[in-house]
């Protein structure tokens, strides 16, 4: 075990090998299992990941993956409504679930002696869900309130949806995870059950257990619980229309009288780790860090410090995705700065990087930061479980996670410059303007 | 050090070391080498309630500027140094405390402690970052100006504490920020960030001797004692009243509440249990069950106890579409009245105790979480052994006690309610 490992004395020693000893194996029914030991506190994080997300919603049924996630708490033939959650609460456990573009995950955090109990409940829920209109109807209202809370009352979130729709002209990443209002309203029990039957199978799931356990304990428990579910055959195939190469620069603008602070974002269509050539996504990760780092990034230096046209800048790269994905850069203008001018300055900062490249010092800083994050992630079993779960659910492997720091280490200044030239191109770009509607 | 002892058999208290440096700086330490990092959290009593009366936002402004250049490093160089060593350093202010958060790889601890020392002892407060941070805070205020959750929370605190520092915004306002000068920030820092006001928690790959040295280095040069202005104790005002703030949105956001219990109140633990049954974060909580599960009126509905140094609140919230806001509020009021009148059932009490006891360990699964708990327990003066005692206190709550405290906490069920949106029928 690595628990006894002393901190490395050599600051340049590779991070690889310092992390937890992760095991992965498959049950006979096809369920993939990942175990991440962390013996510091006698608790475990138990997660089940399904390889389906909102991008797998049938056309016209947007939001069904997310709605089903809500309905998974409504009871099974063995445990009627409320029993699952009552048992978890009585065990002193915390639970929740989340739906993303590419995956849906359910988790419980419990004292380690209760791992078997939550595995039993979660395994039951994989095949015995029972839904009636009496529970489906109020839950649809809950989801509509959720959408009102997150989107309908927030012009910034509405712009975010519009930028995604414009960026992904064809691929379902352009559709909100929670679904469009009018389509959520039409979702029903039959839609949910159909989706459930298609995707909630052992072949399509990944079990991730992180915490104070050993792999053999988890294996034995998994065989007794999830192992009882019969195999359904092959894992379901995700059939999604793929995004073509786009050619037109697009701008979407949302004006609302409630906007008191304007903002600008630029979204770019870029490869994900799953679609990229070797090294390409790593270069985009480093590029995003060099441009968007909170107080040391290029955008901060040029827009906030030098030109003083912005009060804040940043960037993020949705790197863990099944299909072509996106990188988003943003800036918040100083009072009196027009978004058109701010956009020119932002684009100029990108052009400067493409033209002159990056210096070794900023490259090293960016890599140090990204690699250190993997050490910080080891401090949280929930974070580790999420890293492994999301990687595996989007087509990656346990090995990919382990070698990521050394892959980042290999990124050169030229790789970063080339990534910027290739991907931060106006033809792949949608800009989003959030402005005050002065007329209203 | 090597593998930590089997933690389930080891009490928390026996793992917590009370470290006192030569110059008398105290910290609580949990030593653990599993992951090669160190988390240090500290808090100085004071917070935004120590802002000058006409300059709200000083503490928050200071929290945004302390990592913007210190000693030999200007703002850019300071941040580059942090990034080069992968050190995370930030400051924060809330109503009651000014806090600092440091996380570093163990191999960079010397650099990390030095950066923290510089930011506390030799902050530069240069003109460029001063102006920039002011703009950033103002942008944040404008961003929140019509954000329903921010609006309704602001309205609640203004109504509950009309003539008290707690009624002012931690961030300050667009009126107060331009009035804040460099000297105001320095004056606040000199008054508040003092050795006798600071509570420190440390978790990770460092031993007591090395930490004691670091404590002297980082905090030893601070003034010995803080000079806080007296802040009056206050009970929340406006209970029984409703305030609606019109905003053109399809859903109303609500805050409701009234007087709560002080953290050191002998009834704190029973109140915690009662609130958990009423509005805690589980599916079986009464508010969640009635408002969300049964009727689909809201995605989120909760209540919690919000103890402040000079007041105490019982506080809850929800968001529900305008047409059903009156129905939601009536339901919440009725659940609160029923809890006040009859208290929880024996079954509810039993389940709540099981949850609260069993889930306590989940607060300790990351270094930062543990360090924050160590600071919190010191701020509340609960004692080094609190983590070991706490579950016993929860177990000991009786049904009679829970009923009595439900009545005491929720009284006649009257609430101060603030609403933003276009609620129908309120």
Interface residues (C-beta under 8 A of the other chain):
Chain A: X1 X3 X4 X5 X6 X7 X8 X9 X11 X18 X38 X39 X40 X41 X42 X43 X73 X82 X85 X86 X89 X90 X91 X92 X93 X94 X109 X110 X111 X112 X114 X137 X138 X139 X140 X141 X142 X143 X144 X145 X146 X148 X149 X152 X153 X154 X211 X212 X257 X258 X259 X260 X261 X293 X294 X295 X296 X301 X304 X305 X308 X311 X312 X332 X334 X335 X364 X365 X368 X369 X371 X372 X373 X375 X376 X378 X379 X380 X381 X382
Chain B: X2 X3 X4 X7 X8 X32 X33 X34 X35 X36 X37 X39 X75 X76 X79 X80 X83 X84 X85 X86 X88 X103 X105 X106 X107 X108 X128 X132 X135 X136 X138 X139 X140 X142 X143 X145 X146 X147 X148 X205 X247 X248 X249 X250 X251 X253 X281 X282 X283 X284 X292 X293 X294 X295 X296 X297 X298 X299 X300 X319 X320 X321 X351 X354 X355 X356 X357 X358 X359 X360 X361 X362 X364 X365 X366 X367 X368 X421
